[in-house]
Amino acid sequence: MGKAWKPSPWRSWQQAPRTQLDWKRPAQPQSARSLFSFRPSRYAGFIALAAVVGAGVLFQYRYVPAIPGFGGGVRVTDRYTEIRDDKRTIRMAVRPNATAVDGDSLRVDGEETRLLGIDAPELFQTCRDERGREWPCGREAHAHLRTLVSRGTVDCASSSKDCYGRALARCSAGDIADVGEAMVRRGYALDFMGGGYQSTEAEARNAKRGIWRGEFERPADYRKRNPRTEYSRG
């Protein structure tokens, strides 16, 4: 005998009323589906880039907000802004606002400035070292001043101008309180017209730094002998 016929569960499912088996979750509005489909991980790179650019812009206005819950830190100096976390460090350099014209002159925010109280070798002036060898002391003084002003934002206090229309000023650069004093201390400039750096000059002379390690002509005397030199304004 053949087996008794039994209704197939699959068939009974097909024949069941749709009201019982064809239940579906109500469709969500388009805006709600878009909201729940947003995944922040997709935009992590863009968010990180925007944070770095934003920090740089804020620093230009001397404002860095606190970052709640930030695992690293934010360090702001006159030379750079540093943002760091547990994995990496991002450092953004600050564009300098001054350039060295020669060993004792600057161009600060577009204005030509003469460092008050010092006199450095002229740009094309040469000196002699302890062995009598000639060396470009004027160019080295210029290079040293360029290094100093690259330390950070240059701020100058001026109350007068010289006969060439340059501001006579004492300037700071980053962590250097007095750029002129730093030039004299390293032996790349002399105290000039009672500028207040006599003791600093004596220290450089005794230590034989810069031009003091050999023989040199005072810049004022060099200018008298070379009145037509392009860089002879002091």
C-alpha positions as CSV (number, residue, x, y, z in Angstrom):
1,M,0.0,0.0,0.0
2,G,1.1,3.5,-0.7
3,K,1.7,6.0,2.1
4,A,-1.2,8.2,3.1
5,W,-1.0,11.6,1.7
6,K,-0.2,14.5,4.0
7,P,-0.3,18.1,3.2
8,S,3.1,19.6,2.7
9,P,4.2,22.3,5.2
10,W,5.5,24.3,2.3
11,R,2.3,24.2,0.5
12,S,0.3,25.0,3.6
13,W,2.5,28.0,4.0
14,Q,1.8,29.1,0.5
15,Q,-1.9,28.7,1.1
16,A,-1.9,30.5,4.4
17,P,-3.6,33.9,4.5
18,R,-1.2,36.7,3.7
19,T,-2.4,38.7,6.7
20,Q,-0.7,36.2,9.0
21,L,2.6,35.4,7.2
22,D,3.4,38.4,5.0
23,W,4.0,40.8,7.9
24,K,6.7,43.4,7.3
25,R,8.2,46.3,9.3
26,P,6.5,49.6,8.3
27,A,8.6,51.5,5.8
28,Q,10.6,54.3,7.3
29,P,10.7,57.8,5.8
30,Q,13.6,58.5,3.4
31,S,15.2,61.0,5.8
32,A,15.1,58.5,8.7
33,R,16.9,55.8,6.6
34,S,19.5,58.3,5.6
35,L,20.1,59.3,9.2
36,F,20.6,55.7,10.4
37,S,22.8,54.8,7.5
38,F,25.5,57.5,8.4
39,R,28.7,55.9,9.6
40,P,31.4,58.2,11.1
41,S,34.2,55.8,10.2
42,R,33.7,56.6,6.5
43,Y,34.6,60.2,7.1
44,A,37.4,59.8,9.7
45,G,40.1,61.0,7.3
46,F,38.1,64.1,6.4
47,I,37.3,64.9,10.0
48,A,41.0,64.6,11.0
49,L,42.1,66.9,8.1
50,A,39.5,69.5,8.9
51,A,40.7,69.5,12.6
52,V,44.3,70.1,11.5
53,V,43.4,72.9,9.1
54,G,41.1,74.4,11.6
55,A,43.8,74.4,14.3
56,G,46.2,76.1,11.9
57,V,43.6,78.9,11.1
58,L,42.8,79.4,14.8
59,F,46.5,79.7,15.6
60,Q,46.9,82.5,13.1
61,Y,44.5,84.4,15.4
62,R,46.4,83.3,18.5
63,Y,43.4,81.2,19.7
64,V,43.5,77.4,20.4
65,P,40.4,76.0,22.1
66,A,40.5,73.3,24.7
67,I,39.8,69.8,23.3
68,P,37.7,67.8,25.8
69,G,38.7,64.2,26.0
70,F,41.7,64.6,23.7
71,G,44.3,61.9,24.7
72,G,47.3,63.9,23.5
73,G,47.9,67.6,23.7
74,V,48.2,70.9,21.8
75,R,51.4,72.9,22.0
76,V,51.6,76.5,20.6
77,T,54.9,78.3,20.2
78,D,56.1,81.2,18.0
79,R,57.6,78.7,15.6
80,Y,55.0,76.0,15.3
81,T,51.7,74.5,16.5
82,E,52.0,70.9,17.5
83,I,49.0,68.5,17.8
84,R,49.7,65.0,19.1
85,D,47.8,61.9,20.3
86,D,48.8,58.4,21.2
87,K,49.8,57.4,17.7
88,R,51.2,60.5,15.9
89,T,52.3,64.1,16.1
90,I,51.4,66.8,13.6
91,R,53.5,70.0,13.5
92,M,52.6,73.1,11.5
93,A,55.3,75.7,11.0
94,V,54.5,79.4,11.4
95,R,55.5,81.6,8.6
96,P,58.2,84.1,9.8
97,N,57.3,87.8,9.6
98,A,60.9,89.1,9.3
99,T,63.9,88.6,7.1
100,A,67.6,89.7,7.6
101,V,68.9,92.3,5.2
102,D,72.4,92.2,6.5
103,G,74.1,91.7,9.9
104,D,72.2,94.5,11.8
105,S,69.2,95.3,9.6
106,L,65.8,93.5,9.2
107,R,62.7,93.8,7.2
108,V,59.8,93.3,9.7
109,D,56.3,93.1,8.3
110,G,57.5,94.9,5.2
111,E,59.2,97.8,7.1
112,E,63.0,98.1,7.1
113,T,64.4,98.2,10.6
114,R,67.9,98.9,11.9
115,L,68.8,97.1,15.2
116,L,69.5,99.8,17.7
117,G,72.8,99.9,19.6
118,I,74.8,97.4,17.5
119,D,77.0,97.5,14.4
120,A,77.8,94.4,12.4
121,P,80.3,93.8,9.6
122,E,79.0,94.9,6.2
123,L,77.7,92.3,3.9
124,F,80.8,92.1,1.7
125,Q,83.3,92.8,4.5
126,T,85.9,90.2,5.3
127,C,87.9,89.5,8.5
128,R,90.9,87.4,9.4
129,D,90.9,84.5,11.8
130,E,93.5,83.5,14.4
131,R,95.7,82.0,11.6
132,G,95.5,85.1,9.5
133,R,93.1,83.5,7.0
134,E,90.5,85.7,5.4
135,W,86.8,84.7,6.0
136,P,83.5,86.4,5.0
137,C,82.5,87.8,8.4
138,G,79.9,90.1,6.8
139,R,78.1,87.2,5.2
140,E,78.3,85.0,8.4
141,A,76.9,87.9,10.5
142,H,74.0,88.1,8.0
143,A,73.5,84.3,8.2
144,H,73.5,84.3,12.0
145,L,70.9,87.1,12.1
146,R,68.8,85.2,9.7
147,T,69.0,82.2,12.0
148,L,67.9,84.2,15.0
149,V,64.9,85.8,13.4
150,S,63.7,82.3,12.2
151,R,63.2,81.4,15.8
152,G,59.8,82.9,15.9
153,T,57.6,86.0,15.5
154,V,59.7,89.1,15.5
155,D,58.4,92.1,17.6
156,C,60.2,95.4,17.6
157,A,59.9,98.5,19.7
158,S,60.9,101.7,17.9
159,S,60.7,105.4,18.8
160,S,62.8,107.0,16.0
161,K,64.3,106.6,12.6
162,D,67.7,107.0,11.1
163,C,68.8,109.3,8.3
164,Y,67.8,106.6,5.7
165,G,64.3,106.3,7.0
166,R,64.8,103.0,8.7
167,A,63.1,102.4,12.1
168,L,65.7,102.2,14.9
169,A,64.5,99.4,17.2
170,R,65.2,96.7,19.7
171,C,63.7,93.5,18.6
172,S,62.8,90.1,20.0
173,A,62.3,86.8,18.1
174,G,60.5,83.9,19.7
175,D,62.4,83.0,22.9
176,I,65.2,85.5,22.2
177,A,64.4,88.6,24.2
178,D,66.9,90.9,22.5
179,V,68.2,90.0,19.0
180,G,70.8,92.8,19.1
181,E,72.3,91.5,22.4
182,A,72.4,87.9,20.9
183,M,74.4,89.2,17.9
184,V,76.9,90.9,20.2
185,R,77.1,87.9,22.5
186,R,78.0,85.6,19.6
187,G,80.7,88.0,18.4
188,Y,78.9,89.0,15.1
189,A,78.3,92.6,16.1
190,L,79.8,95.4,18.2
191,D,78.3,97.7,20.8
192,F,77.5,100.9,18.9
193,M,77.1,104.5,20.1
194,G,76.6,103.5,23.7
195,G,74.0,100.9,22.9
196,G,74.2,99.2,26.3
197,Y,76.0,96.1,25.3
198,Q,79.5,96.9,26.5
199,S,79.6,94.0,29.0
200,T,78.2,91.6,26.4
201,E,80.9,92.7,24.0
202,A,83.6,92.2,26.6
203,E,82.3,88.6,27.2
204,A,82.5,87.8,23.4
205,R,86.0,89.4,23.1
206,N,87.3,87.4,26.1
207,A,85.8,84.1,24.7
208,K,87.2,85.0,21.2
209,R,83.8,84.4,19.5
210,G,83.0,85.5,15.9
211,I,85.1,88.4,14.7
212,W,87.1,88.5,18.0
213,R,88.9,85.2,17.1
214,G,91.2,87.2,14.8
215,E,91.6,90.7,13.3
216,F,88.9,92.8,11.8
217,E,88.2,96.4,10.8
218,R,85.4,98.2,12.6
219,P,82.3,98.4,10.3
220,A,82.2,102.2,10.7
221,D,85.7,102.5,9.4
222,Y,85.0,100.0,6.6
223,R,82.0,102.2,5.5
224,K,84.2,105.3,5.4
225,R,86.7,103.5,3.1
226,N,83.9,102.1,0.9
227,P,81.3,104.9,0.6
228,R,79.8,103.6,-2.6
229,T,79.3,100.1,-1.5
230,E,75.6,99.0,-1.9
231,Y,75.4,97.9,1.8
232,S,77.2,100.8,3.4
233,R,74.4,102.4,5.3
234,G,75.4,100.9,8.7
